[in-house]
C-alpha cells in the first residue's frame, strides 16, 4: 500500500468503527436517567422559542449548565426533527471528532501508530458509553482533549499555529461545562511545566491573540445570559461550581476512593495495559529524577498528569458523578498507544501475565453483554447452561487472543484482537440488552403504552414517581408534568401515573373525583389512571 493511500484507508476504517461504536443503534433504547431527557427537553424548548441564549425547562430558566450541548442539539433537531436519537447525536459527533483528532496528532508526532491510538481511544468503554448519551460530558471531554493535544503539539514543535487551536477548543470546552475546563487545563499544563522546570512555557502560552480568541468565543454568551438572567451567576457559578464541588448540596456524596473503580471500569477493555503503562511511566520518571529532556518521555509524563489530574481533582470534591472523569480517559488511551509503540520499536513483549489478564478481561465482556436482560430484569447474574457456554466461549476467545499476542506480531495485533470482543459486546448490548434497558429505565415504552389507550391527548400528572420518569415523560409527551404530592392536581380531566397499589389513596386525594384504573407498566412497577374533571 502506498504512503499516499494509507491515510485514506485509515480514515475509512476509523469512520466505520466510529459509525458502529457511536452512532449505530442510538435509538435502541430511550433516554435514561434524569439528565438525558432533561437536557434534550431544554434544547427543544430553546428551539421552540428561537432563543439561543437562555436555556429553559418547563418554560422557566434552567441555568445549571452552559450552552454548547444545547446549541448542538438544536441543530440536530432542525436537521432530523425532535427525536431521542437526535438528542444523542451531538455526543456521537464530538466523540468522532476527538478520535480523528487523536489520529491526526499521532500521525504528525508519532507516525506509524496513529491508527492504534485512535482505535484504542474510540473503544474505551467510558468513551463509547458517553458518546451515546445526551449530556455535556462528551462535548467537554472531546473539546478538552483536542485543546490539550494542540497545546502539546505547540510545546513539541514550537509552531504557534497550534496555539489558536488550543484556545479555540478550550473555549468550546468552557461553553460545554464551564470554568472547570480552564482549571483542569491549567493544572495539567502547570504541573507538566513545573516538572519540566521551564516556567517560561507558561508565559509563552499566555499568548495575547489566543486569549482574545478565547474571550471572543466565550464571553458573548456568558455576558448575554447574565444580562437576561440576573440569577445566572449565583446559580451557575456559586451553586453549580463552588457549592457542588465543596458541599453535598446535590446529594452526590461518595467516598474519596470512588473514582478508582469508576475509572478502572471506564477504561475497559484496556484497563490492565493502561495501569501498567501509567506505573511504568511513574517509575521511570522517579528513576530519572524527574528529568524530562527526552520528548517521548515528556509526552508520557504529560499523559500521566492529564490522566491523574481530573481523577484527583474530583476525588477531593464532595459531589461525585461517574462522568466527571471522562476527560481523563483519552489520556489513558494515548498512554497505551505510546506503550505499544515503545514495545514495537524495541521488539519486546510485555510480561505474559499482562497479556493473559488483558485477554481474559476483554473476552469476558461478552458474557455480561449477552446476559444483560437477565441482569437488568432479575437484578442478578444468572447461572446455568447459557452462562457456562458464554464463559467457555470467552475462555476460548481469550486463549486465541493470548496466542496471537505471543506470536511474532506481538503488540502490533493488540488493537485488532481487542476490538473483536468490544464489537461483539456492543452488538450484544444493542441487539439483546436494549429492550430490557428500554423497559426498565426509559419512559419511552411507558409513553407509547399510554398513547395507545388515549382517545384524545390529555394532560398527564404523576404521584410519587422518580424524577428520571418525570423528565422522560416530559420529553416524550412534550408537556409539563405536575406532581400530586406538591399539590399540583389538575382540575381538568387527566391521566395519572403512580406506583402500583395506590388507587384508594388517589381517590381520596382528589376529593371524590372518579378515578378509573387503566392498566400497569410492570417493568417499572407503575399504574396509570384516568381522573375525571373536578365538579
C-alpha positions as CSV (number, residue, x, y, z in Angstrom):
1,X,0.0,0.0,0.0
2,X,1.4,3.4,-0.9
3,X,2.0,6.0,1.8
4,X,-0.4,8.3,-0.1
5,X,-3.3,5.8,0.1
6,X,-2.7,4.7,3.7
7,X,-4.3,7.8,5.4
8,X,-7.5,7.3,3.3
9,X,-7.7,3.7,4.3
10,X,-7.1,4.5,7.9
11,X,-9.8,7.2,7.9
12,X,-12.3,4.9,6.2
13,X,-11.6,2.3,8.9
14,X,-11.9,4.8,11.7
15,X,-15.1,6.2,10.2
16,X,-16.5,2.6,10.1
17,X,-15.7,1.9,13.7
18,X,-16.9,5.3,14.9
19,X,-20.2,4.8,13.0
20,X,-20.7,1.4,14.7
21,X,-19.4,2.3,18.2
22,X,-21.0,5.8,18.5
23,X,-23.9,6.0,16.0
24,X,-25.4,2.6,15.3
25,X,-28.5,1.9,17.4
26,X,-28.7,5.3,19.0
27,X,-32.4,4.8,19.3
28,X,-32.2,1.2,20.5
29,X,-33.4,2.3,23.9
30,X,-35.0,5.6,25.1
31,X,-33.4,8.4,27.1
32,X,-32.5,7.3,30.6
33,X,-31.7,8.9,33.9
34,X,-32.7,12.4,34.8
35,X,-30.1,14.2,32.7
36,X,-30.7,12.8,29.2
37,X,-34.4,13.7,28.9
38,X,-34.0,16.9,30.8
39,X,-31.2,18.2,28.5
40,X,-33.0,17.0,25.4
41,X,-36.1,18.9,26.5
42,X,-34.2,22.1,27.3
43,X,-32.8,22.1,23.8
44,X,-36.3,21.5,22.4
45,X,-37.7,24.5,24.3
46,X,-34.9,26.7,23.2
47,X,-35.7,25.7,19.6
48,X,-39.4,26.3,20.0
49,X,-38.7,29.8,21.4
50,X,-36.0,30.6,18.9
51,X,-33.8,31.5,21.9
52,X,-30.1,30.7,21.7
53,X,-29.2,32.4,24.9
54,X,-31.4,31.3,27.9
55,X,-31.9,27.5,28.4
56,X,-35.4,26.8,29.8
57,X,-37.2,23.8,31.3
58,X,-41.0,23.9,31.6
59,X,-40.8,27.5,30.4
60,X,-38.5,28.6,33.3
61,X,-34.8,29.5,33.0
62,X,-32.6,26.4,33.5
63,X,-29.2,27.9,34.3
64,X,-27.3,24.9,35.7
65,X,-25.2,24.2,32.6
66,X,-23.6,26.2,29.8
67,X,-25.0,26.2,26.3
68,X,-22.8,24.2,23.8
69,X,-24.7,20.9,24.0
70,X,-28.0,22.8,23.6
71,X,-26.8,24.5,20.5
72,X,-25.6,21.2,19.0
73,X,-28.9,19.5,19.9
74,X,-30.9,22.4,18.4
75,X,-29.0,22.0,15.1
76,X,-29.7,18.2,15.2
77,X,-33.4,18.8,15.8
78,X,-33.5,21.3,12.9
79,X,-32.0,18.6,10.6
80,X,-33.7,15.5,11.8
81,X,-36.6,16.5,14.0
82,X,-37.0,16.3,17.7
83,X,-36.1,12.6,18.4
84,X,-34.3,10.9,21.2
85,X,-31.5,9.7,18.9
86,X,-31.1,13.3,17.6
87,X,-30.6,14.4,21.2
88,X,-27.7,11.9,21.4
89,X,-26.2,12.9,18.1
90,X,-24.0,15.8,19.4
91,X,-22.1,13.4,21.7
92,X,-21.5,10.9,19.0
93,X,-20.2,13.6,16.6
94,X,-18.0,15.1,19.3
95,X,-16.5,11.7,20.1
96,X,-15.8,11.1,16.4
97,X,-14.1,14.5,16.1
98,X,-12.0,13.6,19.2
99,X,-11.0,10.2,17.7
100,X,-10.0,11.7,14.4
101,X,-8.0,14.5,16.2
102,X,-6.1,11.8,18.1
103,X,-5.3,10.2,14.8
104,X,-4.1,13.4,13.2
105,X,-2.0,14.3,16.2
106,X,-0.3,10.9,16.3
107,X,0.2,10.8,12.6
108,X,2.1,14.1,12.9
109,X,4.0,13.5,16.0
110,X,4.1,9.6,16.5
111,X,3.8,8.3,12.9
112,X,3.1,4.6,12.4
113,X,0.9,4.3,15.5
114,X,-1.8,6.8,14.8
115,X,-4.4,4.1,13.9
116,X,-3.6,2.2,17.1
117,X,-4.1,5.2,19.3
118,X,-7.3,6.4,17.6
119,X,-8.9,3.0,17.8
120,X,-7.9,2.4,21.4
121,X,-9.4,5.8,22.4
122,X,-12.6,5.0,20.4
123,X,-13.1,1.6,22.0
124,X,-12.7,2.7,25.7
125,X,-15.9,1.7,27.5
126,X,-16.4,5.1,29.0
127,X,-16.0,6.9,25.7
128,X,-18.5,4.5,24.0
129,X,-21.0,5.0,26.7
130,X,-20.9,8.8,26.9
131,X,-20.7,9.1,23.1
132,X,-24.2,7.6,23.2
133,X,-25.6,9.9,25.9
134,X,-27.4,13.2,25.6
135,X,-25.2,15.1,28.0
136,X,-22.5,17.7,28.4
137,X,-19.8,15.1,29.4
138,X,-18.7,14.1,25.9
139,X,-18.7,17.7,24.4
140,X,-16.4,18.6,27.3
141,X,-14.1,15.6,27.0
142,X,-13.8,15.9,23.3
143,X,-13.0,19.7,23.2
144,X,-10.7,19.4,26.3
145,X,-8.8,16.5,24.6
146,X,-8.3,18.4,21.4
147,X,-7.2,21.5,23.3
148,X,-4.5,19.6,25.3
149,X,-3.3,17.8,22.1
150,X,-3.0,21.2,20.4
151,X,-1.1,22.6,23.4
152,X,1.4,19.6,23.4
153,X,1.8,19.9,19.6
154,X,2.8,23.6,20.2
155,X,5.1,22.5,23.0
156,X,6.9,19.8,21.0
157,X,7.1,21.6,17.6
158,X,7.3,25.2,18.6
159,X,4.8,26.0,15.9
160,X,2.5,28.8,17.0
161,X,-0.2,27.7,14.6
162,X,-1.2,25.2,17.2
163,X,-2.0,27.8,19.8
164,X,-5.1,29.2,18.2
165,X,-6.5,25.6,18.0
166,X,-5.7,25.1,21.7
167,X,-7.5,28.3,22.7
168,X,-10.4,27.7,20.3
169,X,-11.2,24.2,21.7
170,X,-10.6,25.3,25.3
171,X,-13.2,28.0,24.7
172,X,-15.6,25.3,23.4
173,X,-14.9,23.2,26.5
174,X,-15.8,26.2,28.6
175,X,-19.0,26.6,26.8
176,X,-19.6,22.9,27.3
177,X,-19.2,22.6,31.0
178,X,-17.9,25.9,32.4
179,X,-14.8,27.2,34.1
180,X,-13.8,23.6,35.2
181,X,-12.3,23.2,31.7
182,X,-9.9,26.1,32.3
183,X,-9.0,24.9,35.7
184,X,-8.2,21.3,34.6
185,X,-6.2,22.5,31.7
186,X,-4.3,25.0,33.8
187,X,-3.5,22.3,36.4
188,X,-2.3,19.8,33.7
189,X,-0.1,22.4,32.0
190,X,1.3,23.9,35.2
191,X,2.2,20.6,36.7
192,X,3.9,19.5,33.5
193,X,5.9,22.7,33.0
194,X,6.8,22.6,36.7
195,X,8.3,19.1,36.3
196,X,9.9,20.3,33.1
197,X,11.5,23.1,35.0
198,X,10.7,25.6,32.3
199,X,8.2,28.1,33.7
200,X,8.8,30.4,30.7
201,X,6.5,28.0,28.9
202,X,3.6,29.4,30.9
203,X,4.3,33.0,29.9
204,X,4.8,32.0,26.3
205,X,1.5,30.1,26.4
206,X,-0.3,33.1,27.7
207,X,-0.5,34.4,24.2
208,X,-2.5,37.6,23.8
209,X,-4.1,36.7,20.4
210,X,-5.1,33.3,21.9
211,X,-6.6,34.9,25.0
212,X,-8.5,37.4,22.8
213,X,-9.8,34.4,20.7
214,X,-10.9,32.6,23.8
215,X,-12.7,35.7,25.1
216,X,-14.3,36.4,21.7
217,X,-15.8,32.9,21.7
218,X,-16.9,32.5,25.4
219,X,-17.8,36.0,26.7
220,X,-20.7,36.9,24.4
221,X,-22.9,34.0,25.7
222,X,-21.8,34.4,29.3
223,X,-22.4,38.1,29.3
224,X,-25.7,37.8,27.3
225,X,-27.2,35.1,29.6
226,X,-26.2,37.1,32.7
227,X,-27.8,40.3,31.3
228,X,-31.0,38.4,30.6
229,X,-31.0,36.3,33.8
230,X,-29.6,38.2,36.8
231,X,-29.5,34.9,38.9
232,X,-27.2,33.2,36.4
233,X,-24.0,34.0,38.4
234,X,-25.5,32.7,41.6
235,X,-27.0,29.5,40.2
236,X,-24.2,28.5,37.8
237,X,-21.0,29.9,39.3
238,X,-21.7,29.9,43.0
239,X,-24.0,26.9,43.3
240,X,-23.3,24.6,40.3
241,X,-19.5,25.1,40.6
242,X,-18.3,26.1,44.0
243,X,-21.2,24.7,46.1
244,X,-21.3,21.5,44.0
245,X,-17.6,21.0,44.5
246,X,-17.3,21.8,48.1
247,X,-20.5,20.6,49.6
248,X,-23.1,17.8,49.3
249,X,-25.7,20.2,48.2
250,X,-26.9,18.0,45.3
251,X,-26.6,14.7,47.3
252,X,-23.8,13.1,45.2
253,X,-21.5,12.4,48.1
254,X,-19.2,9.5,47.6
255,X,-16.1,8.2,49.4
256,X,-12.7,9.6,48.4
257,X,-11.7,6.4,46.5
258,X,-14.9,6.4,44.4
259,X,-13.2,7.2,41.1
260,X,-10.7,4.4,41.4
261,X,-13.2,1.6,40.5
262,X,-15.1,4.0,38.2
263,X,-12.0,4.8,36.1
264,X,-10.8,1.2,36.1
265,X,-14.2,0.1,34.7
266,X,-14.4,3.1,32.3
267,X,-11.1,2.1,30.8
268,X,-12.2,-1.4,30.0
269,X,-11.0,-3.3,27.9
270,X,-7.7,-1.5,28.1
271,X,-7.5,-1.2,31.9
272,X,-4.7,-3.7,32.5
273,X,-2.3,-2.1,30.0
274,X,-3.2,1.5,30.9
275,X,-2.4,0.8,34.6
276,X,0.8,-0.9,33.5
277,X,1.8,2.0,31.2
278,X,1.0,4.5,33.9
279,X,3.0,2.7,36.6
280,X,6.0,2.3,34.1
281,X,6.0,6.0,33.3
282,X,5.9,7.0,37.0
283,X,8.7,4.5,37.9
284,X,10.8,5.8,35.0
285,X,10.2,9.4,36.0
286,X,11.2,8.7,39.6
287,X,14.3,6.8,38.5
288,X,15.3,9.6,36.1
289,X,14.9,12.1,39.0
290,X,12.2,13.9,37.0
291,X,14.4,14.6,34.1
292,X,12.2,15.4,31.1
293,X,14.8,16.2,28.5
294,X,13.5,13.5,26.1
295,X,10.4,14.5,24.2
296,X,9.0,10.9,24.1
297,X,9.4,10.6,27.8
298,X,8.0,14.0,28.3
299,X,4.9,13.1,26.3
300,X,4.3,10.0,28.5
301,X,4.6,12.2,31.6
302,X,2.2,14.7,30.1
303,X,-0.3,12.0,29.5
304,X,0.0,10.6,33.1
305,X,-0.6,14.1,34.5
306,X,-3.5,14.5,32.2
307,X,-4.9,11.1,33.3
308,X,-4.5,11.7,37.0
309,X,-5.4,15.4,37.4
310,X,-9.1,15.0,36.8
311,X,-9.3,11.9,38.9
312,X,-7.5,13.5,41.9
313,X,-9.3,16.9,41.5
314,X,-12.8,15.3,41.5
315,X,-11.9,12.8,44.2
316,X,-11.4,15.8,46.5
317,X,-14.8,17.1,45.6
318,X,-17.8,16.3,47.8
319,X,-20.0,15.9,44.8
320,X,-19.0,12.9,42.6
321,X,-20.6,11.5,39.4
322,X,-19.0,9.0,37.0
323,X,-19.0,11.3,34.1
324,X,-16.7,13.9,35.8
325,X,-13.6,12.0,35.0
326,X,-14.4,11.4,31.3
327,X,-11.8,14.0,30.2
328,X,-9.1,11.7,31.7
329,X,-9.9,8.6,29.6
330,X,-8.4,9.7,26.3
331,X,-5.1,10.3,28.1
332,X,-5.2,6.6,29.2
333,X,-5.7,5.5,25.6
334,X,-2.9,7.7,24.3
335,X,-0.6,6.4,27.0
336,X,-1.3,2.8,26.0
337,X,-0.6,3.7,22.3
338,X,2.8,5.0,23.5
339,X,3.3,1.8,25.4
340,X,2.6,-0.3,22.3
341,X,4.8,2.0,20.3
342,X,7.8,1.6,22.6
343,X,7.5,-2.2,22.8
344,X,7.1,-2.4,19.0
345,X,10.2,-0.3,18.4
346,X,12.2,-2.3,21.0
347,X,10.7,-5.5,19.6
348,X,9.9,-6.7,23.1
349,X,6.9,-8.4,24.6
350,X,5.4,-7.3,27.9
351,X,5.1,-10.0,30.7
352,X,2.9,-12.9,29.8
353,X,0.7,-12.2,32.9
354,X,-0.3,-8.8,31.4
355,X,-1.3,-10.4,28.2
356,X,-3.3,-13.1,30.0
357,X,-5.1,-10.6,32.2
358,X,-5.9,-8.3,29.4
359,X,-7.2,-11.0,27.1
360,X,-9.4,-12.5,29.9
361,X,-10.8,-9.1,30.8
362,X,-11.6,-8.2,27.2
363,X,-13.1,-11.6,26.3
364,X,-15.3,-11.7,29.5
365,X,-17.0,-8.5,28.2
366,X,-19.2,-10.7,26.0
367,X,-20.9,-12.6,28.9
368,X,-22.5,-9.7,30.8
369,X,-23.4,-8.0,27.4
370,X,-25.3,-11.1,26.3
371,X,-26.8,-11.7,29.7
372,X,-27.8,-8.0,30.2
373,X,-31.6,-8.7,30.0
374,X,-31.4,-11.1,32.9
375,X,-29.2,-8.8,35.0
376,X,-31.4,-5.8,34.4
377,X,-34.8,-7.6,34.8
378,X,-33.9,-10.1,37.6
379,X,-31.2,-8.0,39.4
380,X,-28.8,-11.0,39.5
381,X,-26.2,-12.8,37.4
382,X,-27.9,-15.9,36.1
383,X,-26.0,-19.2,36.5
384,X,-26.9,-22.0,34.2
385,X,-26.2,-23.6,30.9
386,X,-26.2,-20.4,28.8
387,X,-23.8,-18.7,31.2
388,X,-21.5,-21.7,31.1
389,X,-21.5,-21.7,27.3
390,X,-20.7,-17.9,27.3
391,X,-17.8,-18.3,29.7
392,X,-16.5,-21.3,27.7
393,X,-16.6,-19.1,24.6
394,X,-14.9,-16.3,26.4
395,X,-12.1,-18.6,27.6
396,X,-11.5,-19.9,24.0
397,X,-11.5,-16.3,22.7
398,X,-9.1,-15.2,25.4
399,X,-6.8,-18.2,24.6
400,X,-6.8,-17.1,20.9
401,X,-6.0,-13.5,21.9
402,X,-3.1,-14.7,24.1
403,X,-1.7,-16.9,21.3
404,X,-2.0,-14.0,18.8
405,X,-0.3,-11.5,21.1
406,X,2.5,-14.0,21.9
407,X,3.1,-14.7,18.2
408,X,5.6,-12.8,16.0
409,X,3.1,-9.9,15.6
410,X,3.2,-9.2,19.3
411,X,1.5,-5.9,20.5
412,X,1.1,-4.9,16.9
413,X,-2.0,-7.0,17.0
414,X,-3.3,-5.7,20.3
415,X,-5.9,-3.3,19.0
416,X,-7.1,-5.8,16.4
417,X,-7.6,-8.8,18.8
418,X,-9.1,-6.5,21.4
419,X,-11.6,-4.9,19.1
420,X,-13.2,-8.3,18.4
421,X,-14.8,-8.7,21.8
422,X,-15.5,-5.0,22.0
423,X,-17.6,-5.1,18.8
424,X,-19.3,-8.3,19.9
425,X,-20.1,-6.8,23.3
426,X,-21.5,-3.6,21.9
427,X,-23.6,-5.5,19.3
428,X,-25.0,-7.8,22.1
429,X,-25.9,-4.8,24.3
430,X,-27.7,-3.1,21.4
431,X,-29.5,-6.2,20.0
432,X,-30.1,-8.2,23.1
433,X,-29.9,-5.9,26.1
434,X,-31.5,-2.8,24.7
435,X,-35.2,-3.9,25.1
436,X,-34.6,-4.6,28.8
437,X,-32.8,-1.3,29.3
438,X,-35.7,0.5,27.5
439,X,-38.4,-1.2,29.6
440,X,-36.6,-0.7,33.0
441,X,-35.0,2.7,32.7
442,X,-36.7,4.8,30.0
443,X,-40.1,6.5,29.9
444,X,-40.4,5.8,26.2
445,X,-42.2,2.5,26.3
446,X,-44.5,3.8,29.1
447,X,-45.3,6.8,26.9
448,X,-46.0,4.6,23.9
449,X,-48.3,2.4,26.0
450,X,-50.3,5.3,27.4
451,X,-50.6,6.8,23.9
452,X,-52.3,3.6,22.7
453,X,-55.1,3.9,25.2
454,X,-55.8,7.6,24.8
455,X,-58.8,8.6,22.8
456,X,-57.6,12.1,22.8
457,X,-54.5,13.9,24.1
458,X,-54.9,14.5,27.8
459,X,-52.7,16.3,30.4
460,X,-50.6,13.9,32.5
461,X,-49.7,14.1,36.2
462,X,-47.6,11.9,38.4
463,X,-47.6,10.8,42.1
464,X,-44.5,9.6,43.9
465,X,-42.7,8.9,40.6
466,X,-39.0,9.3,40.3
467,X,-37.6,12.4,38.6
468,X,-36.0,10.2,36.0
469,X,-39.5,9.1,34.9
470,X,-40.8,12.6,35.2
471,X,-38.2,14.1,32.9
472,X,-38.6,11.3,30.5
473,X,-42.4,11.8,30.3
474,X,-41.9,15.5,29.8
475,X,-39.6,14.9,26.8
476,X,-41.6,12.1,25.1
477,X,-45.0,13.8,25.7
478,X,-43.6,17.4,25.3
479,X,-45.6,18.7,28.2
480,X,-45.0,19.9,31.8
481,X,-45.8,17.1,34.2
482,X,-47.4,18.3,37.6
483,X,-46.8,16.3,40.8
484,X,-49.7,15.4,43.0
485,X,-47.6,15.4,46.2
486,X,-46.7,19.1,45.5
487,X,-50.4,19.9,45.4
488,X,-50.3,20.3,41.6
489,X,-53.5,18.4,40.9
490,X,-55.1,19.4,37.5
491,X,-58.7,20.5,37.8
492,X,-59.4,19.1,34.3
493,X,-59.7,15.6,33.1
494,X,-56.2,14.0,33.0
495,X,-54.2,10.8,33.3
496,X,-52.2,9.9,36.4
497,X,-49.1,7.7,36.8
498,X,-48.3,6.4,40.2
499,X,-46.6,3.3,41.8
500,X,-48.6,0.2,42.0
501,X,-51.4,-0.2,44.5
502,X,-52.3,3.4,45.3
503,X,-55.8,3.6,43.7
504,X,-57.6,4.1,47.0
505,X,-55.3,6.8,48.3
506,X,-55.5,8.5,44.9
507,X,-59.3,8.5,45.0
508,X,-59.2,10.1,48.5
509,X,-56.6,12.7,47.5
510,X,-58.7,14.0,44.5
511,X,-61.7,14.7,46.7
512,X,-64.1,12.1,45.4
513,X,-63.4,12.6,41.7
514,X,-63.9,9.5,39.7
515,X,-60.7,7.5,39.2
516,X,-60.5,4.7,36.7
517,X,-57.7,2.2,36.6
518,X,-56.4,1.8,33.1
519,X,-53.5,-0.5,33.4
520,X,-50.0,-1.0,34.6
521,X,-46.5,-0.9,33.3
522,X,-45.0,-3.9,35.1
523,X,-41.2,-3.4,34.3
524,X,-41.2,-0.2,36.4
525,X,-44.0,-1.0,38.8
526,X,-46.2,1.8,37.7
527,X,-50.0,2.0,37.3
528,X,-51.8,4.6,35.2
529,X,-55.3,6.0,35.8
530,X,-57.9,8.3,34.2
531,X,-59.1,11.0,36.6
532,X,-62.4,12.8,36.0
533,X,-62.6,16.6,35.9
534,X,-63.4,18.4,39.1
535,X,-67.0,19.4,39.5
